[in-house]
Amino acid sequence: TGFLGAGVPEVARVWSKAGLTSRVRHDAAYIEAADSHPYLLVVFTEGAEHSQNEAILPFISAQLLTAAQALTKGA
């Protein structure tokens, strides 16, 4: 929990490498989800507040998936 895979449906295929310390929360993920082209998403955060925020990376991931699906439908 608290990383990019948590922001996409469970049926999505996710390959990820995450990092977490008291000052950073990072994740790099290759994601294959329905109604979207596969994509690579990399997010680096900095600061204790972001490091402890388990919602930030899933939120970003969900927002990007929504945008990717909209772009795929328009293609």
PyMOL CGO cylinders between C-alpha atoms (Angstrom):
from pymol import cmd
from pymol.cgo import CYLINDER

trace = [
    CYLINDER, 0.00, 0.00, 0.00, 1.06, 3.56, -0.53, 0.3, 1, 1, 1, 1, 1, 1,
    CYLINDER, 1.06, 3.56, -0.53, 2.67, 3.06, -3.92, 0.3, 1, 1, 1, 1, 1, 1,
    CYLINDER, 2.67, 3.06, -3.92, 1.67, 3.39, -7.60, 0.3, 1, 1, 1, 1, 1, 1,
    CYLINDER, 1.67, 3.39, -7.60, 0.07, -0.05, -7.97, 0.3, 1, 1, 1, 1, 1, 1,
    CYLINDER, 0.07, -0.05, -7.97, -2.53, 0.85, -5.35, 0.3, 1, 1, 1, 1, 1, 1,
    CYLINDER, -2.53, 0.85, -5.35, -3.97, 3.47, -7.71, 0.3, 1, 1, 1, 1, 1, 1,
    CYLINDER, -3.97, 3.47, -7.71, -4.94, 1.07, -10.50, 0.3, 1, 1, 1, 1, 1, 1,
    CYLINDER, -4.94, 1.07, -10.50, -7.46, -1.80, -10.61, 0.3, 1, 1, 1, 1, 1, 1,
    CYLINDER, -7.46, -1.80, -10.61, -6.27, -5.11, -9.14, 0.3, 1, 1, 1, 1, 1, 1,
    CYLINDER, -6.27, -5.11, -9.14, -6.54, -6.75, -12.58, 0.3, 1, 1, 1, 1, 1, 1,
    CYLINDER, -6.54, -6.75, -12.58, -3.94, -4.34, -14.01, 0.3, 1, 1, 1, 1, 1, 1,
    CYLINDER, -3.94, -4.34, -14.01, -0.46, -5.76, -14.47, 0.3, 1, 1, 1, 1, 1, 1,
    CYLINDER, -0.46, -5.76, -14.47, 2.14, -3.76, -12.56, 0.3, 1, 1, 1, 1, 1, 1,
    CYLINDER, 2.14, -3.76, -12.56, 5.92, -4.14, -12.37, 0.3, 1, 1, 1, 1, 1, 1,
    CYLINDER, 5.92, -4.14, -12.37, 7.33, -1.78, -9.80, 0.3, 1, 1, 1, 1, 1, 1,
    CYLINDER, 7.33, -1.78, -9.80, 10.44, -0.75, -7.90, 0.3, 1, 1, 1, 1, 1, 1,
    CYLINDER, 10.44, -0.75, -7.90, 9.69, 1.40, -4.87, 0.3, 1, 1, 1, 1, 1, 1,
    CYLINDER, 9.69, 1.40, -4.87, 11.76, 3.16, -2.25, 0.3, 1, 1, 1, 1, 1, 1,
    CYLINDER, 11.76, 3.16, -2.25, 10.80, 4.54, 1.15, 0.3, 1, 1, 1, 1, 1, 1,
    CYLINDER, 10.80, 4.54, 1.15, 12.76, 6.26, 3.90, 0.3, 1, 1, 1, 1, 1, 1,
    CYLINDER, 12.76, 6.26, 3.90, 11.83, 8.78, 6.55, 0.3, 1, 1, 1, 1, 1, 1,
    CYLINDER, 11.83, 8.78, 6.55, 12.46, 11.57, 3.99, 0.3, 1, 1, 1, 1, 1, 1,
    CYLINDER, 12.46, 11.57, 3.99, 11.45, 10.15, 0.58, 0.3, 1, 1, 1, 1, 1, 1,
    CYLINDER, 11.45, 10.15, 0.58, 8.79, 8.01, -1.07, 0.3, 1, 1, 1, 1, 1, 1,
    CYLINDER, 8.79, 8.01, -1.07, 9.56, 6.94, -4.64, 0.3, 1, 1, 1, 1, 1, 1,
    CYLINDER, 9.56, 6.94, -4.64, 8.13, 4.46, -7.12, 0.3, 1, 1, 1, 1, 1, 1,
    CYLINDER, 8.13, 4.46, -7.12, 8.74, 3.51, -10.73, 0.3, 1, 1, 1, 1, 1, 1,
    CYLINDER, 8.74, 3.51, -10.73, 6.11, 1.30, -12.34, 0.3, 1, 1, 1, 1, 1, 1,
    CYLINDER, 6.11, 1.30, -12.34, 5.38, -0.17, -15.76, 0.3, 1, 1, 1, 1, 1, 1,
    CYLINDER, 5.38, -0.17, -15.76, 1.60, -0.54, -15.93, 0.3, 1, 1, 1, 1, 1, 1,
    CYLINDER, 1.60, -0.54, -15.93, -0.67, -2.47, -18.29, 0.3, 1, 1, 1, 1, 1, 1,
    CYLINDER, -0.67, -2.47, -18.29, -4.34, -1.66, -17.62, 0.3, 1, 1, 1, 1, 1, 1,
    CYLINDER, -4.34, -1.66, -17.62, -7.58, -2.16, -19.54, 0.3, 1, 1, 1, 1, 1, 1,
    CYLINDER, -7.58, -2.16, -19.54, -8.55, 0.55, -22.03, 0.3, 1, 1, 1, 1, 1, 1,
    CYLINDER, -8.55, 0.55, -22.03, -5.08, 2.10, -21.96, 0.3, 1, 1, 1, 1, 1, 1,
    CYLINDER, -5.08, 2.10, -21.96, -1.79, 1.75, -23.73, 0.3, 1, 1, 1, 1, 1, 1,
    CYLINDER, -1.79, 1.75, -23.73, 0.95, 0.40, -21.42, 0.3, 1, 1, 1, 1, 1, 1,
    CYLINDER, 0.95, 0.40, -21.42, 2.92, 3.17, -19.76, 0.3, 1, 1, 1, 1, 1, 1,
    CYLINDER, 2.92, 3.17, -19.76, 5.82, 3.85, -17.44, 0.3, 1, 1, 1, 1, 1, 1,
    CYLINDER, 5.82, 3.85, -17.44, 5.21, 6.13, -14.46, 0.3, 1, 1, 1, 1, 1, 1,
    CYLINDER, 5.21, 6.13, -14.46, 8.01, 7.34, -12.20, 0.3, 1, 1, 1, 1, 1, 1,
    CYLINDER, 8.01, 7.34, -12.20, 7.34, 9.56, -9.18, 0.3, 1, 1, 1, 1, 1, 1,
    CYLINDER, 7.34, 9.56, -9.18, 9.90, 10.91, -6.73, 0.3, 1, 1, 1, 1, 1, 1,
    CYLINDER, 9.90, 10.91, -6.73, 8.80, 12.76, -3.59, 0.3, 1, 1, 1, 1, 1, 1,
    CYLINDER, 8.80, 12.76, -3.59, 10.88, 14.52, -0.99, 0.3, 1, 1, 1, 1, 1, 1,
    CYLINDER, 10.88, 14.52, -0.99, 10.28, 15.56, 2.60, 0.3, 1, 1, 1, 1, 1, 1,
    CYLINDER, 10.28, 15.56, 2.60, 9.02, 13.84, 5.72, 0.3, 1, 1, 1, 1, 1, 1,
    CYLINDER, 9.02, 13.84, 5.72, 5.40, 14.86, 5.09, 0.3, 1, 1, 1, 1, 1, 1,
    CYLINDER, 5.40, 14.86, 5.09, 5.30, 13.19, 1.65, 0.3, 1, 1, 1, 1, 1, 1,
    CYLINDER, 5.30, 13.19, 1.65, 7.27, 10.20, 2.88, 0.3, 1, 1, 1, 1, 1, 1,
    CYLINDER, 7.27, 10.20, 2.88, 4.57, 9.40, 5.44, 0.3, 1, 1, 1, 1, 1, 1,
    CYLINDER, 4.57, 9.40, 5.44, 1.66, 10.13, 3.06, 0.3, 1, 1, 1, 1, 1, 1,
    CYLINDER, 1.66, 10.13, 3.06, 0.46, 6.73, 1.79, 0.3, 1, 1, 1, 1, 1, 1,
    CYLINDER, 0.46, 6.73, 1.79, -2.20, 8.36, -0.41, 0.3, 1, 1, 1, 1, 1, 1,
    CYLINDER, -2.20, 8.36, -0.41, 0.00, 10.55, -2.61, 0.3, 1, 1, 1, 1, 1, 1,
    CYLINDER, 0.00, 10.55, -2.61, 1.42, 7.95, -5.03, 0.3, 1, 1, 1, 1, 1, 1,
    CYLINDER, 1.42, 7.95, -5.03, -1.84, 5.98, -5.49, 0.3, 1, 1, 1, 1, 1, 1,
    CYLINDER, -1.84, 5.98, -5.49, -3.64, 9.30, -6.16, 0.3, 1, 1, 1, 1, 1, 1,
    CYLINDER, -3.64, 9.30, -6.16, -1.14, 10.30, -8.85, 0.3, 1, 1, 1, 1, 1, 1,
    CYLINDER, -1.14, 10.30, -8.85, -1.31, 6.82, -10.38, 0.3, 1, 1, 1, 1, 1, 1,
    CYLINDER, -1.31, 6.82, -10.38, -5.12, 6.83, -10.52, 0.3, 1, 1, 1, 1, 1, 1,
    CYLINDER, -5.12, 6.83, -10.52, -5.16, 10.30, -12.10, 0.3, 1, 1, 1, 1, 1, 1,
    CYLINDER, -5.16, 10.30, -12.10, -2.67, 9.27, -14.76, 0.3, 1, 1, 1, 1, 1, 1,
    CYLINDER, -2.67, 9.27, -14.76, -4.58, 6.08, -15.57, 0.3, 1, 1, 1, 1, 1, 1,
    CYLINDER, -4.58, 6.08, -15.57, -7.78, 8.09, -16.05, 0.3, 1, 1, 1, 1, 1, 1,
    CYLINDER, -7.78, 8.09, -16.05, -5.97, 10.45, -18.43, 0.3, 1, 1, 1, 1, 1, 1,
    CYLINDER, -5.97, 10.45, -18.43, -4.30, 7.57, -20.31, 0.3, 1, 1, 1, 1, 1, 1,
    CYLINDER, -4.30, 7.57, -20.31, -7.65, 5.83, -20.79, 0.3, 1, 1, 1, 1, 1, 1,
    CYLINDER, -7.65, 5.83, -20.79, -9.21, 9.05, -22.11, 0.3, 1, 1, 1, 1, 1, 1,
    CYLINDER, -9.21, 9.05, -22.11, -6.34, 9.54, -24.54, 0.3, 1, 1, 1, 1, 1, 1,
    CYLINDER, -6.34, 9.54, -24.54, -6.56, 5.92, -25.70, 0.3, 1, 1, 1, 1, 1, 1,
    CYLINDER, -6.56, 5.92, -25.70, -10.29, 6.29, -26.43, 0.3, 1, 1, 1, 1, 1, 1,
    CYLINDER, -10.29, 6.29, -26.43, -9.58, 9.41, -28.48, 0.3, 1, 1, 1, 1, 1, 1,
    CYLINDER, -9.58, 9.41, -28.48, -6.80, 7.77, -30.50, 0.3, 1, 1, 1, 1, 1, 1,
]
cmd.load_cgo(trace, "trace")
